[in-house]
Structure formats: structure tokens, C-alpha cells
Amino acid sequence: DFRLFCVCENNDNLLLWAHYTENHTGAVFQFQCITKLDVPLLAAQRVVYADEAPGLATEEEWIESMLGLRPLNTGEEVTRRLLTTKARVLEHEKEWRVVTTRRPYENQGYEDIKFFPIEVSKVFLGCRITDLDKADILSLLTGPFAHTEAYQARQHPKRYQLEFDRIS
């Protein structure tokens, strides 16, 4: 019943492009967190990368609880730890997560998170995006999204990295 809205700090990670944009054929949207608006990104929590999966409590927390120094964290704190911890091998993702719960009127699957058009500041098109998909996305950058800058990714000719060219 939890909902995760996941974002990352980088737009140029080759592995993320390969995994999350269907091997560079998709697009990445850059959101800006606008503190004057009630937006999901205000609740984003940085993911913790660890060598061990989190448990209900750390060894130190168990000891302090057994000694009567403090109660064990329950409920919300344990859930937050479980939902915002990932394996250290994924540290390159530099992920942040917004964690919400399913409301009674929502369905069992995924839910769209509403955002304000002003939050979308840039769109980065994959270096293997089809002409049709590119045209479809660019056609949306009008009206309330007219401020959004568009960039086309391309592979650097000599390095394993992406470069982005602004699309007029």
C-alpha cells in the first residue's frame, strides 16, 4: 500500500539511462522543487545506501531498548528506514524518494503524482529516441510547459559519457 516517487540527482548516468529509459530510447524530466507550492518533492528523503539490509532496529537501538534507555522505533520510523535504504552497489543512482500511502479511493497498482507545470524545468531526450517519440514530447512543450528547456543526448565521441545539446 505504499507509493514511491523516485528521483535522482543526475541526468547523465549511463547506467540509469540504460535501465530506466529503455536503453536510451526514452526521456528524463528535470523537476525543480518550488518551496512556495505544495509539491511532493518537498517530502523527498535521500536514499541511504548500505552493505546490509535494514532491520527493525539497529544493534544499538536494541541494547538501549533492553536497558530501558529508550523505546524501540516502531511503525513510521521502521517503514521509512525499510523504504529508503538500498544496497550500496546502487549508490551511483543518488536517489531520493517520496513515500506516501495508498488512499482508500486509489487502485491497487500505481498512481500518477500530480505536479505543477512550472516544476518541469528541462527534458532530456535519449540518444536513441525515435523521431516519432521525440516529436511527440517536443509538441507537449507549449502552453503551460513553454518554459521547459529541451535537450538531445548524444554519446561523447571518445569517452563513456553523455553530452546534451539544447534543442531550439
N, C-alpha and C positions, 0 to 999 in steps of 0.2 A: 503493500500500500504506500510505499514511499516513491516520491518523484525526484529525480535528479536532473538538474540543468547543469551541464558540464561545459566549461570554457577553459581555454589555456592562454598562456601569456604570449606565445609566439605564433607568428603566421608563416614561418619559413622552415619548419621542421620537416625534413623529407619523409621521415617515418610516419609522422602524423598524416601527411598528405597521402601517403600510400595506403594507410589503414582506414582513414575516416572520410576520404573523398573519392573512394573507388579508384585508387591508383592515379591520382591527379586529374580525374575527369570531372570533378565537382567544383565547389566553390567554398570559400571561407568568408564569414562575415565578421567584421570587427565592430564590437559594441563599445560604446563609451558609457561609463557609469555616471549618470546625472543625479547628483545628490538632492536636487530640488524636486525630483519626481519620485513617486513610489514605484521603484523598479526592482525586479528580482536580484539584479547584480549587487544591490546594497547588502543582501544577506549572504553573499558568496563567502565560502570558507576555503582557505588554502588546503589542498590535499597534503597529508603527511605521508612521506614515503619511508617504509621501514623494512627491515630484514625479516621481521616476524609479524605474523597476523595479530591484530589486536584481540585481546580477550575482554572479559567482563571487567577486569581490573588489573592493574599492574601489580607486581610483587610488593612494591612499596605501599600501594593502596590497601592490599590485603593485610599486610602487617599492621599498618596504622589502624585499620578497622578492628582487627583482633585485639589490639591493645586498648581499644576504646578511645583512640585519639580523634577519630572522625568516622562518620558513616561511609559505607561504600556508595559510590556513584551508582545511580540506577536510572532506568528509563532514558530520558533525553540525552544525558551525557554519554552513556554507553552507546546508544544508537548513533550519535554524532561521530564518535570515535570509529565505529564499525563502518560507517558510510563515507568517511573522509580519510581513510587510510588505504594505501595501495602498496604493492610490492616495490621495493627500491629500484628494481630493474626498469620500472616505468617512470622514473624520475625525470626523464627527458621531456615528458608531457607538460610539466609545470602547470598542473591542472588546478582549477578552482571549482567548487561545487555549490550549487544552491539546492538545499534539501527541503522538500515540502512533503506533505502527506496527501493522500487521495481524499478528496472531499466526497461525502455520500452521493452527490449527484453526478460524479465523474465515472467514466467507464473503467474497466479493469486494465486496459492497455496504457498506452502513452497518452499524454495530454500536451496540447500546444500551450506554450507560455506566451502570454500577451506581452508585447513591448511597444514602446512609442517609436514611431519612425525616426525621430531625432536621435535615438540611441544607436542606429546603424550608421556608422561613420565611413566605413570602407567595405568594399567587397573585392576579394582576390579570386580570380578565376584560375583554375588549374591549367597547367601547361598542356594537358591532353584533353581539355574540354572540347566537346563537339561544337561546330559552328552554330547549330540549332540551339543548344543549351546556352551558349554564350549570348546569342541574340535574345533569347527569352529572358535571361537575367538582366541584361542591359536595358531591355524595354520596360522593366519594372522601376528603373531609376529615374522616375519622373514624379511630378506632383509632390507628395509628402516625402519622397525619397530622392528628390532632385539634388539635395546637398551631398548625397553619398558619392564618394570617390570610387572609381573602378580601376583595378589593376589587373594586368595579364601576367601570369607567372611564366617564366622560361628557365630552362636549365642553364646554369653557368657553363660556358664552353670548356673550361678546364677543371673546375672544382665541383665537388659534390655539394652543390648548394643551389638554391633558387634565387632568381632576381625578379623584380617586379617592375613592369613598365606601366606608367599611367596611361589609361585609355581616355582620350578626349571626349 
